[in-house]
Amino acid sequence: MLSDFNALDWTVFAILAIAIHIVGYHVHRRYTIQRLLVIREELDQIKLRQVTGGDVDAKRRETELMQRAERLLGSIGIDPYEHLRDGRNPDSESSPLV
């Protein structure tokens, strides 16, 4: 069966495999970014409740959300602590995190 494939068939198959991989990567990245935005909203809500004094478990929940965000960033190949190891200031305009 595999011997029935010619060079053109293998080329088309390879191009399709690469295209599927690229599309899958971008879909995964978009989903991850959406999840990170949701986490950021949740963190903002926690901070607001901490200011008003209405959330007892805020620190635990905040830690859980930060760990989830770190895992999501890692899943798309972003190291959230790279700027700390490089000695860069994350608040400067040259930082990629701004």
Sine and cosine of phi, psi and omega as CSV:
sin_phi,cos_phi,sin_psi,cos_psi,sin_omega,cos_omega
0.00,0.00,-0.74,0.67,0.02,-1.00
-0.92,0.39,-0.43,0.90,0.01,-1.00
-0.95,0.30,-0.26,0.96,0.03,-1.00
-0.97,0.25,-0.27,0.96,0.01,-1.00
-0.98,0.21,0.70,-0.72,0.10,-0.99
-0.98,-0.20,-0.05,-1.00,-0.07,-1.00
-0.89,0.46,-0.60,0.80,0.01,-1.00
-0.91,0.42,-0.66,0.75,0.04,-1.00
-0.87,0.50,-0.70,0.71,0.00,-1.00
-0.91,0.41,-0.59,0.81,0.02,-1.00
-0.91,0.41,-0.71,0.70,0.03,-1.00
-0.89,0.45,-0.68,0.73,0.02,-1.00
-0.88,0.48,-0.69,0.73,0.00,-1.00
-0.91,0.42,-0.67,0.74,0.01,-1.00
-0.90,0.44,-0.68,0.74,0.04,-1.00
-0.90,0.44,-0.66,0.75,0.01,-1.00
-0.89,0.45,-0.67,0.74,0.03,-1.00
-0.91,0.41,-0.67,0.74,0.01,-1.00
-0.89,0.45,-0.69,0.73,0.02,-1.00
-0.89,0.46,-0.65,0.76,0.02,-1.00
-0.89,0.45,-0.71,0.71,-0.02,-1.00
-0.90,0.44,-0.71,0.71,0.01,-1.00
-0.89,0.45,-0.68,0.73,0.03,-1.00
-0.87,0.49,-0.66,0.75,0.03,-1.00
-0.88,0.47,-0.71,0.70,-0.04,-1.00
-0.93,0.36,-0.60,0.80,0.06,-1.00
-0.90,0.43,-0.70,0.71,0.02,-1.00
-0.88,0.47,-0.68,0.73,-0.01,-1.00
-0.90,0.43,-0.68,0.73,0.02,-1.00
-0.89,0.45,-0.69,0.72,0.04,-1.00
-0.87,0.48,-0.68,0.73,-0.01,-1.00
-0.90,0.44,-0.67,0.74,0.02,-1.00
-0.90,0.44,-0.64,0.77,0.05,-1.00
-0.89,0.46,-0.66,0.75,0.03,-1.00
-0.90,0.44,-0.63,0.78,0.03,-1.00
-0.90,0.43,-0.60,0.80,0.05,-1.00
-0.91,0.41,-0.62,0.79,0.05,-1.00
-0.90,0.43,-0.68,0.73,0.04,-1.00
-0.88,0.47,-0.66,0.75,0.02,-1.00
-0.88,0.47,-0.66,0.75,0.05,-1.00
-0.89,0.47,-0.69,0.72,0.02,-1.00
-0.89,0.46,-0.65,0.76,0.04,-1.00
-0.90,0.44,-0.63,0.77,0.05,-1.00
-0.88,0.47,-0.66,0.76,0.03,-1.00
-0.91,0.42,-0.64,0.77,0.03,-1.00
-0.89,0.46,-0.70,0.71,0.01,-1.00
-0.87,0.50,-0.65,0.76,0.01,-1.00
-0.90,0.44,-0.69,0.73,0.01,-1.00
-0.93,0.37,-0.52,0.85,0.06,-1.00
-0.91,0.41,-0.64,0.77,0.00,-1.00
-0.90,0.43,-0.66,0.75,-0.01,-1.00
-0.99,0.13,-0.16,0.99,0.05,-1.00
0.98,0.20,0.37,0.93,-0.08,-1.00
-0.98,-0.17,0.05,1.00,-0.07,-1.00
-0.78,-0.62,0.92,-0.40,-0.03,-1.00
-0.98,0.21,-0.63,0.78,-0.06,-1.00
-1.00,-0.03,0.36,0.93,-0.11,-0.99
-0.88,0.48,-0.69,0.72,-0.07,-1.00
-0.91,0.40,-0.66,0.75,0.03,-1.00
-0.90,0.44,-0.71,0.70,0.01,-1.00
-0.90,0.43,-0.64,0.77,0.03,-1.00
-0.89,0.46,-0.68,0.74,0.03,-1.00
-0.89,0.46,-0.69,0.73,0.02,-1.00
-0.88,0.48,-0.69,0.72,0.00,-1.00
-0.91,0.42,-0.64,0.77,0.02,-1.00
-0.91,0.41,-0.63,0.78,0.04,-1.00
-0.91,0.41,-0.64,0.77,0.04,-1.00
-0.90,0.44,-0.66,0.75,0.03,-1.00
-0.89,0.45,-0.65,0.76,0.03,-1.00
-0.88,0.47,-0.68,0.74,0.02,-1.00
-0.90,0.43,-0.67,0.74,0.02,-1.00
-0.90,0.44,-0.69,0.73,0.04,-1.00
-0.88,0.47,-0.66,0.75,0.04,-1.00
-0.89,0.45,-0.54,0.84,-0.03,-1.00
-0.94,0.35,-0.35,0.94,0.06,-1.00
-0.95,-0.32,0.24,0.97,0.13,-0.99
0.99,0.13,0.40,0.92,0.02,-1.00
-0.94,-0.33,0.80,-0.60,0.05,-1.00
-1.00,-0.05,0.93,-0.36,-0.06,-1.00
-0.93,0.37,-0.25,0.97,-0.04,-1.00
-0.94,-0.35,0.20,0.98,-0.02,-1.00
-0.86,0.51,-0.66,0.75,-0.03,-1.00
-0.91,0.42,-0.46,0.89,0.03,-1.00
-0.96,0.28,-0.64,0.77,0.02,-1.00
-0.94,0.35,-0.54,0.84,-0.01,-1.00
-0.99,0.14,-0.17,0.99,0.00,-1.00
0.98,0.18,0.26,0.97,0.01,-1.00
-1.00,0.09,0.43,-0.90,0.08,-1.00
-1.00,0.00,0.87,-0.49,-0.04,-1.00
-0.93,0.38,-0.24,0.97,0.00,-1.00
-1.00,-0.03,-0.12,0.99,-0.01,-1.00
-0.97,0.22,0.34,-0.94,-0.05,-1.00
-0.95,0.32,-0.34,0.94,0.00,-1.00
-0.99,0.12,-0.12,0.99,-0.03,-1.00
-0.97,0.25,0.68,-0.73,0.03,-1.00
-0.95,0.30,-0.21,0.98,-0.03,-1.00
-0.99,0.10,-0.20,0.98,-0.04,-1.00
-0.98,0.20,0.00,0.00,0.00,0.00
